[in-house]
Amino acid sequence: MVAADANPQVVVIGGGPSGATVSTLMAQKGVKVTLFEREKFPRFHIGESLIPETYWVLERLGMLEKMKKSHFVPKHSVQFVNQRGKLSEPFYFYDNKPHECSQTWQVLRSEFDLMMLNNAREHGVDVHEGARVLDVLFEGNRAVGVDVVLENGERKQVRSEVVVDASGQASMIMDRFQLREWDQELKKAALWTYWEGAYRDTGRDEGATIVLQTEGKAGWFWYIPLHNNIVSVGVVADYTYLFKDRPTKDHEAIYFEEVDRCPGLKPRIEKAKRVAPFRIQKEYSYKSKKVAGDGWVLVGDAFGFLDPLYSSGVLLALKSGQLAADTIVDALAKGDTSEATLGAWGTEFRKGMDRMRRLVCEYYDGLSFGRFVKKNPHLKGHLTDLLIGDLFDDKVDDVVAPLDELRAEMMAAAAK
């Protein structure tokens, strides 16, 4: 067991994608970083579908060649299947942006996250797995380090100039200052499992993420082809609908009730074998009131989580880690780790996250991508930009007024 560095400049809590990203990018700039991860990797995690804009962060991390050499399934597009089982025209990323970045991957998170954490080690991050952070140390409102129990049972205090909370949904700092704001419109839940031998498309469509609506648009299934002939298949719907307003509480029964309501899905899994237990996650959409305070920063799920609909989770984890890392490096160079300085990246990040949230809410409110593109063919590119995760460019806001117009038309039609 290697002792934790007694004098890091930055302590990072959590070794998932956001923690690995922020720590690696800081270490590349010569910052002394110690990372504490509670679990021993590899470990299970959901969120398996990457979107193309992760390319640019992966490039900075030195991860691209490792991804290209991996056995992860290449992903070139996303497709939507309506409640009647009709498949939409594919949104091919390369057709919209002819660049290497338009091919991404479907990943097994236990493997991907371990690759990311090992990459952090290779860049000089002092990584400790099996290390449980008991508390963030504060002097007044300023974070000054952590109280941690290392893998060998030794308890110690590790002081630092900045603490980055990348500990996921159980964010210690968010809860300490009661910063969590639940999204009242996106009170969703998910129920999923894994299938071997399920239907797979071929060629450019083999790795496509497919979003399949259930009858009455009550929910939707994700269909994510992974390597080793495994497909991740999960249903997302309002929490109350999925788990409360039905006579059974049995997860298997609920899952197959929703499969029966999804004509686009049933043929895809009818010859497959289920190879994993059912898993659930409830009411997971939230964000923090702040991205930073004096001496501390929140990244990834420790700041917020949106919705699995467009597979934005890993992108937002990587992007928040990148923006935070660049800001922290500048703050350390200036000797100013105040809330104002450490939180300077927050406005840009929230703006991008809100753009994706708008598209998520539109889908749940009945947006037809086919209808939108038919009415606004000149905006298909911008819509695809949003689907690939190009959330931080003001040009995509050109879709806002047409979305409002289409929503008004739908409401008027429904009122007749």
Contacts in CASP RR format, 6 or more apart in sequence:
PFRMAT RR
TARGET T0000
AUTHOR 0000-0000-0000
METHOD contacts of the structure
MODEL  1
MVAADANPQVVVIGGGPSGATVSTLMAQKGVKVTLFEREKFPRFHIGESL
IPETYWVLERLGMLEKMKKSHFVPKHSVQFVNQRGKLSEPFYFYDNKPHE
CSQTWQVLRSEFDLMMLNNAREHGVDVHEGARVLDVLFEGNRAVGVDVVL
ENGERKQVRSEVVVDASGQASMIMDRFQLREWDQELKKAALWTYWEGAYR
DTGRDEGATIVLQTEGKAGWFWYIPLHNNIVSVGVVADYTYLFKDRPTKD
HEAIYFEEVDRCPGLKPRIEKAKRVAPFRIQKEYSYKSKKVAGDGWVLVG
DAFGFLDPLYSSGVLLALKSGQLAADTIVDALAKGDTSEATLGAWGTEFR
KGMDRMRRLVCEYYDGLSFGRFVKKNPHLKGHLTDLLIGDLFDDKVDDVV
APLDELRAEMMAAAAK
1 150 0 8 1.000
1 151 0 8 1.000
1 152 0 8 1.000
2 126 0 8 1.000
2 128 0 8 1.000
3 150 0 8 1.000
4 34 0 8 1.000
4 36 0 8 1.000
4 126 0 8 1.000
4 128 0 8 1.000
4 131 0 8 1.000
4 148 0 8 1.000
4 150 0 8 1.000
4 156 0 8 1.000
4 158 0 8 1.000
5 32 0 8 1.000
5 34 0 8 1.000
5 126 0 8 1.000
5 158 0 8 1.000
6 158 0 8 1.000
7 32 0 8 1.000
7 159 0 8 1.000
8 32 0 8 1.000
8 33 0 8 1.000
8 34 0 8 1.000
8 126 0 8 1.000
8 158 0 8 1.000
8 160 0 8 1.000
9 31 0 8 1.000
9 32 0 8 1.000
9 33 0 8 1.000
9 160 0 8 1.000
9 161 0 8 1.000
9 162 0 8 1.000
9 332 0 8 1.000
10 23 0 8 1.000
10 26 0 8 1.000
10 31 0 8 1.000
10 32 0 8 1.000
10 33 0 8 1.000
10 34 0 8 1.000
10 160 0 8 1.000
10 161 0 8 1.000
10 162 0 8 1.000
10 163 0 8 1.000
10 164 0 8 1.000
10 328 0 8 1.000
10 332 0 8 1.000
11 33 0 8 1.000
11 34 0 8 1.000
11 35 0 8 1.000
11 36 0 8 1.000
11 145 0 8 1.000
11 146 0 8 1.000
11 158 0 8 1.000
11 160 0 8 1.000
11 162 0 8 1.000
11 163 0 8 1.000
11 164 0 8 1.000
12 19 0 8 1.000
12 22 0 8 1.000
12 23 0 8 1.000
12 33 0 8 1.000
12 34 0 8 1.000
12 35 0 8 1.000
12 36 0 8 1.000
12 125 0 8 1.000
12 163 0 8 1.000
12 164 0 8 1.000
12 166 0 8 1.000
13 35 0 8 1.000
13 36 0 8 1.000
13 133 0 8 1.000
13 136 0 8 1.000
13 146 0 8 1.000
13 163 0 8 1.000
13 164 0 8 1.000
13 165 0 8 1.000
13 166 0 8 1.000
13 167 0 8 1.000
13 172 0 8 1.000
13 302 0 8 1.000
14 35 0 8 1.000
14 36 0 8 1.000
14 37 0 8 1.000
14 38 0 8 1.000
14 166 0 8 1.000
14 167 0 8 1.000
14 168 0 8 1.000
15 23 0 8 1.000
15 35 0 8 1.000
15 37 0 8 1.000
15 41 0 8 1.000
15 113 0 8 1.000
15 116 0 8 1.000
15 117 0 8 1.000
15 120 0 8 1.000
15 127 0 8 1.000
15 166 0 8 1.000
16 37 0 8 1.000
16 45 0 8 1.000
16 113 0 8 1.000
16 116 0 8 1.000
16 117 0 8 1.000
16 166 0 8 1.000
16 317 0 8 1.000
17 112 0 8 1.000
17 113 0 8 1.000
17 116 0 8 1.000
17 300 0 8 1.000
17 314 0 8 1.000
17 317 0 8 1.000
17 318 0 8 1.000
18 166 0 8 1.000
18 168 0 8 1.000
18 299 0 8 1.000
18 300 0 8 1.000
18 301 0 8 1.000
18 302 0 8 1.000
18 317 0 8 1.000
18 318 0 8 1.000
18 320 0 8 1.000
18 321 0 8 1.000
19 35 0 8 1.000
19 120 0 8 1.000
19 164 0 8 1.000
19 166 0 8 1.000
19 299 0 8 1.000
19 300 0 8 1.000
19 317 0 8 1.000
19 321 0 8 1.000
20 35 0 8 1.000
20 61 0 8 1.000
20 113 0 8 1.000
20 116 0 8 1.000
20 117 0 8 1.000
20 119 0 8 1.000
20 120 0 8 1.000
21 57 0 8 1.000
21 61 0 8 1.000
21 116 0 8 1.000
21 299 0 8 1.000
21 317 0 8 1.000
21 318 0 8 1.000
21 321 0 8 1.000
21 322 0 8 1.000
21 325 0 8 1.000
22 164 0 8 1.000
22 166 0 8 1.000
22 297 0 8 1.000
22 299 0 8 1.000
22 320 0 8 1.000
22 321 0 8 1.000
22 322 0 8 1.000
22 324 0 8 1.000
22 325 0 8 1.000
22 328 0 8 1.000
23 33 0 8 1.000
23 35 0 8 1.000
23 120 0 8 1.000
23 125 0 8 1.000
23 127 0 8 1.000
23 164 0 8 1.000
23 325 0 8 1.000
24 61 0 8 1.000
24 116 0 8 1.000
24 119 0 8 1.000
24 120 0 8 1.000
24 123 0 8 1.000
24 125 0 8 1.000
24 325 0 8 1.000
25 60 0 8 1.000
25 61 0 8 1.000
25 321 0 8 1.000
25 322 0 8 1.000
25 325 0 8 1.000
25 326 0 8 1.000
25 329 0 8 1.000
26 33 0 8 1.000
26 325 0 8 1.000
26 328 0 8 1.000
26 329 0 8 1.000
27 33 0 8 1.000
27 120 0 8 1.000
27 123 0 8 1.000
27 124 0 8 1.000
27 125 0 8 1.000
28 60 0 8 1.000
28 123 0 8 1.000
29 325 0 8 1.000
29 329 0 8 1.000
31 328 0 8 1.000
31 329 0 8 1.000
31 332 0 8 1.000
32 126 0 8 1.000
33 124 0 8 1.000
33 125 0 8 1.000
33 126 0 8 1.000
34 125 0 8 1.000
34 126 0 8 1.000
34 128 0 8 1.000
34 158 0 8 1.000
34 160 0 8 1.000
35 120 0 8 1.000
35 125 0 8 1.000
35 126 0 8 1.000
35 127 0 8 1.000
35 128 0 8 1.000
36 128 0 8 1.000
36 131 0 8 1.000
36 132 0 8 1.000
36 133 0 8 1.000
36 146 0 8 1.000
36 148 0 8 1.000
37 117 0 8 1.000
37 127 0 8 1.000
37 128 0 8 1.000
37 129 0 8 1.000
37 130 0 8 1.000
37 131 0 8 1.000
38 130 0 8 1.000
38 131 0 8 1.000
38 132 0 8 1.000
38 133 0 8 1.000
38 167 0 8 1.000
39 129 0 8 1.000
39 130 0 8 1.000
40 129 0 8 1.000
40 130 0 8 1.000
41 110 0 8 1.000
41 113 0 8 1.000
41 114 0 8 1.000
41 117 0 8 1.000
41 129 0 8 1.000
42 110 0 8 1.000
42 111 0 8 1.000
42 113 0 8 1.000
42 114 0 8 1.000
43 110 0 8 1.000
43 113 0 8 1.000
44 109 0 8 1.000
44 110 0 8 1.000
45 109 0 8 1.000
45 110 0 8 1.000
45 113 0 8 1.000
46 109 0 8 1.000
46 190 0 8 1.000
46 192 0 8 1.000
46 279 0 8 1.000
46 281 0 8 1.000
46 308 0 8 1.000
47 109 0 8 1.000
47 308 0 8 1.000
47 311 0 8 1.000
47 313 0 8 1.000
47 314 0 8 1.000
48 106 0 8 1.000
48 107 0 8 1.000
48 108 0 8 1.000
48 109 0 8 1.000
48 224 0 8 1.000
48 226 0 8 1.000
48 232 0 8 1.000
49 75 0 8 1.000
49 106 0 8 1.000
49 107 0 8 1.000
49 209 0 8 1.000
49 222 0 8 1.000
49 224 0 8 1.000
49 311 0 8 1.000
49 314 0 8 1.000
50 75 0 8 1.000
50 104 0 8 1.000
50 105 0 8 1.000
50 106 0 8 1.000
50 107 0 8 1.000
50 311 0 8 1.000
50 314 0 8 1.000
50 315 0 8 1.000
51 104 0 8 1.000
51 310 0 8 1.000
51 311 0 8 1.000
51 312 0 8 1.000
51 314 0 8 1.000
51 315 0 8 1.000
51 387 0 8 1.000
51 388 0 8 1.000
51 389 0 8 1.000
52 93 0 8 1.000
52 97 0 8 1.000
52 101 0 8 1.000
52 102 0 8 1.000
52 103 0 8 1.000
52 104 0 8 1.000
52 388 0 8 1.000
52 389 0 8 1.000
53 101 0 8 1.000
53 315 0 8 1.000
53 319 0 8 1.000
53 388 0 8 1.000
53 389 0 8 1.000
53 390 0 8 1.000
53 391 0 8 1.000
54 104 0 8 1.000
54 314 0 8 1.000
54 315 0 8 1.000
54 318 0 8 1.000
55 64 0 8 1.000
55 100 0 8 1.000
55 101 0 8 1.000
55 104 0 8 1.000
56 101 0 8 1.000
57 318 0 8 1.000
57 319 0 8 1.000
57 321 0 8 1.000
57 322 0 8 1.000
58 64 0 8 1.000
58 67 0 8 1.000
58 318 0 8 1.000
60 322 0 8 1.000
61 116 0 8 1.000
61 119 0 8 1.000
62 119 0 8 1.000
63 115 0 8 1.000
63 116 0 8 1.000
63 119 0 8 1.000
66 115 0 8 1.000
66 119 0 8 1.000
67 105 0 8 1.000
70 105 0 8 1.000
70 111 0 8 1.000
70 115 0 8 1.000
71 227 0 8 1.000
72 105 0 8 1.000
72 106 0 8 1.000
72 107 0 8 1.000
72 108 0 8 1.000
72 111 0 8 1.000
72 112 0 8 1.000
72 226 0 8 1.000
72 227 0 8 1.000
73 105 0 8 1.000
73 106 0 8 1.000
73 206 0 8 1.000
73 207 0 8 1.000
73 225 0 8 1.000
73 226 0 8 1.000
73 227 0 8 1.000
74 103 0 8 1.000
74 104 0 8 1.000
74 105 0 8 1.000
74 206 0 8 1.000
74 207 0 8 1.000
75 103 0 8 1.000
75 104 0 8 1.000
75 105 0 8 1.000
75 106 0 8 1.000
75 207 0 8 1.000
75 208 0 8 1.000
75 209 0 8 1.000
76 92 0 8 1.000
76 93 0 8 1.000
76 94 0 8 1.000
76 102 0 8 1.000
76 103 0 8 1.000
76 204 0 8 1.000
76 205 0 8 1.000
76 207 0 8 1.000
76 208 0 8 1.000
77 90 0 8 1.000
77 91 0 8 1.000
77 92 0 8 1.000
77 93 0 8 1.000
77 204 0 8 1.000
77 205 0 8 1.000
77 207 0 8 1.000
77 208 0 8 1.000
77 209 0 8 1.000
78 90 0 8 1.000
78 91 0 8 1.000
78 208 0 8 1.000
78 209 0 8 1.000
78 210 0 8 1.000
78 211 0 8 1.000
78 310 0 8 1.000
78 311 0 8 1.000
78 387 0 8 1.000
79 87 0 8 1.000
79 88 0 8 1.000
79 90 0 8 1.000
79 91 0 8 1.000
79 205 0 8 1.000
79 208 0 8 1.000
79 209 0 8 1.000
79 210 0 8 1.000
79 211 0 8 1.000
80 87 0 8 1.000
80 88 0 8 1.000
80 210 0 8 1.000
80 211 0 8 1.000
80 212 0 8 1.000
80 213 0 8 1.000
80 369 0 8 1.000
81 87 0 8 1.000
81 88 0 8 1.000
81 210 0 8 1.000
81 211 0 8 1.000
81 212 0 8 1.000
81 213 0 8 1.000
81 264 0 8 1.000
81 265 0 8 1.000
82 88 0 8 1.000
82 213 0 8 1.000
82 368 0 8 1.000
83 213 0 8 1.000
83 214 0 8 1.000
83 215 0 8 1.000
83 216 0 8 1.000
83 217 0 8 1.000
83 263 0 8 1.000
84 263 0 8 1.000
85 212 0 8 1.000
85 213 0 8 1.000
85 263 0 8 1.000
85 264 0 8 1.000
88 369 0 8 1.000
88 370 0 8 1.000
89 370 0 8 1.000
89 373 0 8 1.000
90 205 0 8 1.000
90 208 0 8 1.000
91 369 0 8 1.000
91 383 0 8 1.000
91 384 0 8 1.000
91 387 0 8 1.000
92 204 0 8 1.000
93 102 0 8 1.000
93 103 0 8 1.000
93 104 0 8 1.000
93 384 0 8 1.000
93 387 0 8 1.000
93 388 0 8 1.000
94 102 0 8 1.000
94 103 0 8 1.000
96 102 0 8 1.000
96 380 0 8 1.000
96 381 0 8 1.000
96 384 0 8 1.000
96 385 0 8 1.000
96 388 0 8 1.000
97 384 0 8 1.000
97 385 0 8 1.000
97 388 0 8 1.000
102 388 0 8 1.000
106 207 0 8 1.000
106 209 0 8 1.000
106 224 0 8 1.000
106 225 0 8 1.000
106 226 0 8 1.000
106 227 0 8 1.000
107 226 0 8 1.000
108 226 0 8 1.000
108 227 0 8 1.000
117 127 0 8 1.000
117 129 0 8 1.000
120 127 0 8 1.000
121 127 0 8 1.000
128 150 0 8 1.000
128 151 0 8 1.000
129 151 0 8 1.000
130 150 0 8 1.000
130 151 0 8 1.000
131 148 0 8 1.000
131 149 0 8 1.000
131 150 0 8 1.000
131 151 0 8 1.000
132 148 0 8 1.000
132 149 0 8 1.000
133 146 0 8 1.000
133 147 0 8 1.000
133 148 0 8 1.000
133 167 0 8 1.000
133 172 0 8 1.000
134 146 0 8 1.000
134 147 0 8 1.000
134 148 0 8 1.000
134 149 0 8 1.000
134 155 0 8 1.000
135 146 0 8 1.000
135 147 0 8 1.000
135 172 0 8 1.000
136 143 0 8 1.000
136 145 0 8 1.000
136 146 0 8 1.000
136 147 0 8 1.000
136 163 0 8 1.000
136 165 0 8 1.000
136 172 0 8 1.000
136 173 0 8 1.000
136 176 0 8 1.000
136 296 0 8 1.000
137 143 0 8 1.000
137 144 0 8 1.000
137 145 0 8 1.000
137 146 0 8 1.000
137 147 0 8 1.000
137 157 0 8 1.000
137 159 0 8 1.000
138 144 0 8 1.000
141 293 0 8 1.000
141 294 0 8 1.000
142 294 0 8 1.000
142 295 0 8 1.000
143 162 0 8 1.000
143 163 0 8 1.000
143 173 0 8 1.000
143 293 0 8 1.000
143 294 0 8 1.000
143 295 0 8 1.000
143 296 0 8 1.000
144 159 0 8 1.000
144 160 0 8 1.000
144 163 0 8 1.000
144 295 0 8 1.000
145 157 0 8 1.000
145 158 0 8 1.000
145 159 0 8 1.000
145 160 0 8 1.000
145 163 0 8 1.000
146 157 0 8 1.000
146 158 0 8 1.000
146 160 0 8 1.000
146 163 0 8 1.000
147 155 0 8 1.000
147 156 0 8 1.000
147 157 0 8 1.000
148 155 0 8 1.000
148 156 0 8 1.000
148 157 0 8 1.000
148 158 0 8 1.000
149 155 0 8 1.000
150 156 0 8 1.000
161 295 0 8 1.000
161 332 0 8 1.000
161 337 0 8 1.000
162 295 0 8 1.000
162 296 0 8 1.000
162 297 0 8 1.000
162 328 0 8 1.000
162 331 0 8 1.000
162 332 0 8 1.000
162 337 0 8 1.000
162 342 0 8 1.000
163 173 0 8 1.000
163 295 0 8 1.000
163 296 0 8 1.000
163 297 0 8 1.000
164 296 0 8 1.000
164 297 0 8 1.000
164 298 0 8 1.000
164 299 0 8 1.000
164 324 0 8 1.000
164 328 0 8 1.000
165 171 0 8 1.000
165 172 0 8 1.000
165 173 0 8 1.000
165 174 0 8 1.000
165 296 0 8 1.000
165 297 0 8 1.000
165 298 0 8 1.000
165 299 0 8 1.000
165 302 0 8 1.000
166 298 0 8 1.000
166 299 0 8 1.000
166 300 0 8 1.000
166 302 0 8 1.000
166 321 0 8 1.000
167 302 0 8 1.000
168 300 0 8 1.000
168 301 0 8 1.000
168 302 0 8 1.000
169 284 0 8 1.000
169 286 0 8 1.000
169 301 0 8 1.000
169 302 0 8 1.000
169 304 0 8 1.000
169 305 0 8 1.000
171 180 0 8 1.000
171 288 0 8 1.000
171 298 0 8 1.000
171 301 0 8 1.000
171 302 0 8 1.000
171 303 0 8 1.000
173 179 0 8 1.000
173 296 0 8 1.000
173 298 0 8 1.000
173 302 0 8 1.000
174 180 0 8 1.000
174 288 0 8 1.000
174 298 0 8 1.000
174 302 0 8 1.000
174 303 0 8 1.000
177 290 0 8 1.000
179 288 0 8 1.000
179 289 0 8 1.000
179 290 0 8 1.000
180 286 0 8 1.000
180 287 0 8 1.000
180 288 0 8 1.000
181 286 0 8 1.000
181 287 0 8 1.000
181 288 0 8 1.000
181 289 0 8 1.000
182 283 0 8 1.000
182 285 0 8 1.000
182 286 0 8 1.000
183 285 0 8 1.000
183 286 0 8 1.000
183 287 0 8 1.000
183 357 0 8 1.000
185 361 0 8 1.000
185 364 0 8 1.000
186 285 0 8 1.000
186 306 0 8 1.000
186 307 0 8 1.000
186 357 0 8 1.000
186 360 0 8 1.000
186 361 0 8 1.000
186 364 0 8 1.000
187 238 0 8 1.000
187 239 0 8 1.000
187 240 0 8 1.000
187 283 0 8 1.000
187 285 0 8 1.000
188 236 0 8 1.000
188 237 0 8 1.000
188 238 0 8 1.000
188 239 0 8 1.000
188 283 0 8 1.000
188 284 0 8 1.000
188 285 0 8 1.000
188 307 0 8 1.000
189 236 0 8 1.000
189 237 0 8 1.000
189 238 0 8 1.000
189 239 0 8 1.000
189 242 0 8 1.000
189 243 0 8 1.000
189 280 0 8 1.000
189 281 0 8 1.000
189 282 0 8 1.000
189 283 0 8 1.000
189 284 0 8 1.000
190 234 0 8 1.000
190 235 0 8 1.000
190 236 0 8 1.000
190 280 0 8 1.000
190 281 0 8 1.000
190 284 0 8 1.000
190 308 0 8 1.000
191 234 0 8 1.000
191 235 0 8 1.000
191 242 0 8 1.000
191 251 0 8 1.000
191 254 0 8 1.000
191 255 0 8 1.000
191 258 0 8 1.000
191 278 0 8 1.000
191 279 0 8 1.000
191 280 0 8 1.000
192 222 0 8 1.000
192 232 0 8 1.000
192 233 0 8 1.000
192 234 0 8 1.000
192 235 0 8 1.000
192 278 0 8 1.000
192 279 0 8 1.000
192 280 0 8 1.000
193 233 0 8 1.000
193 234 0 8 1.000
193 255 0 8 1.000
193 274 0 8 1.000
193 276 0 8 1.000
193 277 0 8 1.000
193 278 0 8 1.000
193 279 0 8 1.000
194 226 0 8 1.000
194 230 0 8 1.000
194 231 0 8 1.000
194 232 0 8 1.000
194 233 0 8 1.000
194 274 0 8 1.000
194 275 0 8 1.000
194 276 0 8 1.000
195 230 0 8 1.000
195 231 0 8 1.000
195 233 0 8 1.000
195 269 0 8 1.000
195 272 0 8 1.000
195 273 0 8 1.000
195 274 0 8 1.000
195 275 0 8 1.000
196 229 0 8 1.000
196 230 0 8 1.000
196 231 0 8 1.000
196 272 0 8 1.000
196 273 0 8 1.000
196 274 0 8 1.000
196 275 0 8 1.000
197 229 0 8 1.000
197 230 0 8 1.000
197 231 0 8 1.000
197 271 0 8 1.000
197 272 0 8 1.000
197 273 0 8 1.000
198 225 0 8 1.000
198 231 0 8 1.000
198 233 0 8 1.000
198 268 0 8 1.000
198 269 0 8 1.000
198 271 0 8 1.000
198 272 0 8 1.000
199 267 0 8 1.000
199 268 0 8 1.000
199 269 0 8 1.000
199 271 0 8 1.000
199 272 0 8 1.000
200 206 0 8 1.000
200 207 0 8 1.000
200 225 0 8 1.000
200 229 0 8 1.000
200 231 0 8 1.000
201 207 0 8 1.000
201 208 0 8 1.000
201 225 0 8 1.000
206 225 0 8 1.000
207 225 0 8 1.000
208 225 0 8 1.000
209 222 0 8 1.000
209 223 0 8 1.000
209 224 0 8 1.000
209 311 0 8 1.000
210 222 0 8 1.000
210 223 0 8 1.000
211 220 0 8 1.000
211 221 0 8 1.000
211 222 0 8 1.000
211 223 0 8 1.000
211 309 0 8 1.000
212 220 0 8 1.000
212 221 0 8 1.000
212 223 0 8 1.000
212 262 0 8 1.000
212 264 0 8 1.000
212 265 0 8 1.000
213 219 0 8 1.000
213 220 0 8 1.000
213 262 0 8 1.000
214 220 0 8 1.000
214 221 0 8 1.000
214 235 0 8 1.000
214 237 0 8 1.000
214 258 0 8 1.000
214 261 0 8 1.000
214 262 0 8 1.000
215 261 0 8 1.000
215 262 0 8 1.000
215 263 0 8 1.000
216 261 0 8 1.000
217 366 0 8 1.000
218 237 0 8 1.000
218 238 0 8 1.000
218 241 0 8 1.000
218 261 0 8 1.000
219 235 0 8 1.000
219 236 0 8 1.000
219 237 0 8 1.000
219 238 0 8 1.000
219 241 0 8 1.000
219 258 0 8 1.000
220 235 0 8 1.000
220 236 0 8 1.000
220 237 0 8 1.000
220 309 0 8 1.000
221 233 0 8 1.000
221 234 0 8 1.000
221 235 0 8 1.000
221 236 0 8 1.000
221 258 0 8 1.000
221 259 0 8 1.000
221 262 0 8 1.000
221 265 0 8 1.000
222 232 0 8 1.000
222 233 0 8 1.000
222 234 0 8 1.000
222 236 0 8 1.000
222 308 0 8 1.000
223 231 0 8 1.000
223 232 0 8 1.000
223 233 0 8 1.000
223 234 0 8 1.000
223 265 0 8 1.000
223 268 0 8 1.000
224 231 0 8 1.000
224 232 0 8 1.000
224 233 0 8 1.000
225 231 0 8 1.000
226 232 0 8 1.000
230 275 0 8 1.000
231 268 0 8 1.000
231 269 0 8 1.000
231 272 0 8 1.000
233 265 0 8 1.000
233 269 0 8 1.000
234 255 0 8 1.000
235 242 0 8 1.000
235 255 0 8 1.000
235 258 0 8 1.000
235 259 0 8 1.000
235 262 0 8 1.000
236 307 0 8 1.000
236 308 0 8 1.000
236 309 0 8 1.000
237 258 0 8 1.000
239 282 0 8 1.000
239 283 0 8 1.000
242 254 0 8 1.000
242 258 0 8 1.000
243 249 0 8 1.000
243 254 0 8 1.000
243 280 0 8 1.000
243 282 0 8 1.000
246 254 0 8 1.000
246 257 0 8 1.000
248 254 0 8 1.000
251 278 0 8 1.000
251 280 0 8 1.000
252 278 0 8 1.000
255 278 0 8 1.000
259 265 0 8 1.000
259 266 0 8 1.000
259 269 0 8 1.000
260 266 0 8 1.000
284 305 0 8 1.000
285 305 0 8 1.000
285 306 0 8 1.000
285 307 0 8 1.000
286 304 0 8 1.000
286 305 0 8 1.000
287 303 0 8 1.000
287 304 0 8 1.000
287 305 0 8 1.000
287 350 0 8 1.000
287 353 0 8 1.000
288 298 0 8 1.000
288 302 0 8 1.000
288 303 0 8 1.000
288 304 0 8 1.000
290 298 0 8 1.000
290 339 0 8 1.000
290 343 0 8 1.000
291 297 0 8 1.000
291 298 0 8 1.000
291 303 0 8 1.000
291 320 0 8 1.000
291 324 0 8 1.000
291 343 0 8 1.000
291 345 0 8 1.000
291 346 0 8 1.000
291 349 0 8 1.000
291 350 0 8 1.000
292 298 0 8 1.000
292 324 0 8 1.000
292 339 0 8 1.000
292 342 0 8 1.000
292 343 0 8 1.000
292 346 0 8 1.000
293 338 0 8 1.000
293 339 0 8 1.000
293 342 0 8 1.000
293 343 0 8 1.000
294 337 0 8 1.000
294 338 0 8 1.000
294 339 0 8 1.000
294 342 0 8 1.000
295 337 0 8 1.000
295 338 0 8 1.000
295 339 0 8 1.000
295 342 0 8 1.000
296 342 0 8 1.000
297 324 0 8 1.000
297 327 0 8 1.000
297 328 0 8 1.000
297 342 0 8 1.000
297 343 0 8 1.000
298 304 0 8 1.000
299 317 0 8 1.000
299 320 0 8 1.000
299 321 0 8 1.000
299 324 0 8 1.000
300 316 0 8 1.000
300 317 0 8 1.000
300 320 0 8 1.000
300 321 0 8 1.000
301 317 0 8 1.000
303 320 0 8 1.000
304 316 0 8 1.000
305 313 0 8 1.000
305 316 0 8 1.000
306 312 0 8 1.000
306 313 0 8 1.000
306 316 0 8 1.000
306 353 0 8 1.000
306 356 0 8 1.000
306 357 0 8 1.000
306 360 0 8 1.000
307 357 0 8 1.000
307 360 0 8 1.000
309 360 0 8 1.000
309 363 0 8 1.000
310 356 0 8 1.000
310 359 0 8 1.000
310 360 0 8 1.000
310 386 0 8 1.000
310 387 0 8 1.000
310 389 0 8 1.000
312 356 0 8 1.000
312 389 0 8 1.000
312 391 0 8 1.000
315 389 0 8 1.000
315 391 0 8 1.000
316 353 0 8 1.000
316 356 0 8 1.000
319 349 0 8 1.000
319 392 0 8 1.000
320 349 0 8 1.000
323 345 0 8 1.000
323 346 0 8 1.000
323 348 0 8 1.000
323 349 0 8 1.000
324 342 0 8 1.000
324 345 0 8 1.000
326 345 0 8 1.000
327 341 0 8 1.000
327 342 0 8 1.000
327 343 0 8 1.000
327 344 0 8 1.000
327 345 0 8 1.000
328 337 0 8 1.000
328 342 0 8 1.000
330 341 0 8 1.000
331 337 0 8 1.000
331 341 0 8 1.000
331 342 0 8 1.000
334 341 0 8 1.000
348 392 0 8 1.000
351 391 0 8 1.000
351 392 0 8 1.000
352 391 0 8 1.000
352 392 0 8 1.000
353 391 0 8 1.000
355 386 0 8 1.000
355 391 0 8 1.000
355 396 0 8 1.000
355 397 0 8 1.000
356 386 0 8 1.000
356 389 0 8 1.000
356 391 0 8 1.000
358 400 0 8 1.000
358 403 0 8 1.000
359 386 0 8 1.000
359 387 0 8 1.000
362 403 0 8 1.000
362 407 0 8 1.000
365 407 0 8 1.000
366 410 0 8 1.000
367 403 0 8 1.000
367 406 0 8 1.000
367 407 0 8 1.000
369 383 0 8 1.000
371 406 0 8 1.000
372 379 0 8 1.000
372 383 0 8 1.000
372 402 0 8 1.000
372 403 0 8 1.000
372 406 0 8 1.000
373 379 0 8 1.000
373 380 0 8 1.000
373 383 0 8 1.000
375 402 0 8 1.000
375 406 0 8 1.000
376 399 0 8 1.000
376 402 0 8 1.000
379 398 0 8 1.000
379 399 0 8 1.000
379 402 0 8 1.000
382 395 0 8 1.000
382 396 0 8 1.000
382 398 0 8 1.000
382 399 0 8 1.000
383 399 0 8 1.000
385 393 0 8 1.000
385 395 0 8 1.000
385 396 0 8 1.000
386 396 0 8 1.000
386 399 0 8 1.000
390 396 0 8 1.000
END
